[in-house]
């Protein structure tokens, strides 16, 4: 049994779920009202807009990842692009943490996941389809 397609489908469902959560909840998912009240309204508006926008892109990313899992051999290039994009996003988070600190504990976990998982998926799963 091939586990890579199944794992990719599960991971894509998790990404779509989190994307939908971002779209629906926006900044409220991360900052309570007491913290938002300390920030200028333009900053809160920008942060909320960015979080909801990124949620939409997470949904699209998850859908594309799921689609590639149905025929990895034929869709290998797209899968590799998606994995590289995820790793680059993790590197961007690491740079941000170096400049501004980790902020929330989940950001460190997300960064590690985004940097470590793509090479593992490639090395242990998708490269055998080439």
N, C-alpha and C positions, 0 to 999 in steps of 0.2 A: 504494500500500500504506500502510496506517495503522500507524505505528510506536508510537503511544502505548499501545495494548493490549499489544503485545509487550514494551515496556519495563516496563510495570506488572507483567506476569507474571514477568519476570526479577527485578525488584526484590522482588516478594513472595516468590519462591523463596529469595532471599538472606536476607530477613528471617526466614523460617521456619527456614532452616538455622541461623542465629545463635540463634534462640530455642531450638531443640532442643539446641544446644551449651550454652546457659546452663542448661537444665533438667538435662542429663546431668552437666555438669562443675561447676556451681555456682561457689563462690568459688575453687576450685582453678584455674580458668581465668585468674584475675587475680592471685592472691597465692600465691607459693610457700610451702611449709611453714615455712621460716625466718621469713617475715614474719608468717604466721598465728600462730606461736608467741609473738610479741611482743605480741599483742593479747589482751584478756580473752576467755574462751570465749563469753561472752554476746554480745560484739561480732561474733565470727566467726560464731556461729550466726545472728544477725540479718542480717549481710551475705549469708551463704549463702542464707538463706531469701528475702531480697529478690531476689537474682540469679536464683534458680530461679523465683520467682513472675513476675518480669519476663520470663523466658524463655517462660513459658506465655502471657503476654499478647502477646509478639512473634509467637508461632505463630498466635494468633487474629487479630492485626492483619494478618499476611501472608496468611492465608486470606481475610479480608474484602477486602483490597486486590486479591487475585487474582480474587475473585468480581466485584468492580466492573468489572474490565477486560474481562469478557465482554460487557457491555452498558453502556458508559459513558454513553450518552445517557439511559437509564432510571435509572441508579444514580449520577447526577452528585452528588446531595446527599450520599450516603454517601462518595463519593470525596473531596469537598471537606472533609467532617468529618474523614476520615482524614488528609488532607494538613495540615489546620489542627492536628490533634493532634500530628502529627510535628513541625511547626514550633514549637508550644508546648513540646514536650519539649526541643527544641534550645535554646530560650530559657531553659528551666529549667537546662539544663546550663551555659549561658553565665553565668547568675547564680551557680551553684555555683562555677564557675571563678573568678569575680570575688571570691567570699568565701573559698574554700579553695585556689585554685590549680588548675591542670590535672591534676596527679597523673600520670596515664599519658598518653603521647603520642597514643594512639588516641582519647582523649576529645576532643581538639581537632578531629581529623578528623571524628569522629562529629557533633560540634556544628555544624561548618560544613555538613556534608551535610544534617543535619536542618533547618537554617535556610534553606539555599539551594535544595535540591531541590524542596520543595513548591511554591514560587512558580514555578519553572521548569516543572514538570509542568503546573501550571495554565495558565501563560501560553502555552507552546508546544504543549501537547497537549490538555488536557481542555476548555478553554474553547470550542473550536470545536464541541464536541458539544452546547452549550447551544442 
